[in-house]
Amino acid sequence: MQLIRTVSGMANNLNQIAHRLNAFSISALNEELNALKQLIHELMKRLKP
């Protein structure tokens, strides 16, 4: 259960970073952030029973 909370927190942090980058029109890291979010999403699906 702790691992799921940790991974979920990581996803939330990435989301906040992406929103801030978008707010400042910084799109250079958007692709990388989207890829990381997708990996975390896949990990969450595997961890949940």
C-alpha positions in Angstrom: 0.0 0.0 0.0 2.8 2.4 0.8 4.4 1.8 -2.6 1.1 2.8 -4.3 1.0 6.0 -2.3 4.6 6.8 -3.2 4.0 6.2 -6.9 0.8 8.2 -6.8 2.7 11.1 -5.2 5.3 10.9 -8.0 2.5 11.1 -10.6 1.0 14.1 -8.9 4.4 15.9 -8.7 4.9 15.3 -12.4 1.5 16.7 -13.1 2.3 19.9 -11.2 5.6 20.3 -13.0 3.8 19.9 -16.4 1.2 22.5 -15.5 3.8 25.0 -14.4 5.9 24.4 -17.5 2.8 24.9 -19.6 2.0 28.1 -17.7 5.4 29.5 -18.7 5.2 28.2 -22.2 8.1 25.9 -21.7 7.3 22.8 -23.8 10.8 21.4 -24.3 10.3 18.9 -21.4 6.6 18.1 -22.2 7.3 14.9 -24.2 9.6 13.5 -21.5 7.1 14.4 -18.8 4.3 12.7 -20.7 6.4 9.6 -21.2 7.1 9.5 -17.4 3.4 10.0 -16.6 2.5 7.1 -18.9 5.1 4.8 -17.2 3.8 5.7 -13.8 0.2 5.1 -14.9 1.2 1.6 -16.2 3.0 0.9 -12.9 -0.1 1.9 -10.9 -2.2 -0.4 -13.0 0.1 -3.3 -12.2 0.3 -2.5 -8.5 -3.4 -2.2 -7.9 -5.1 -5.6 -7.1 
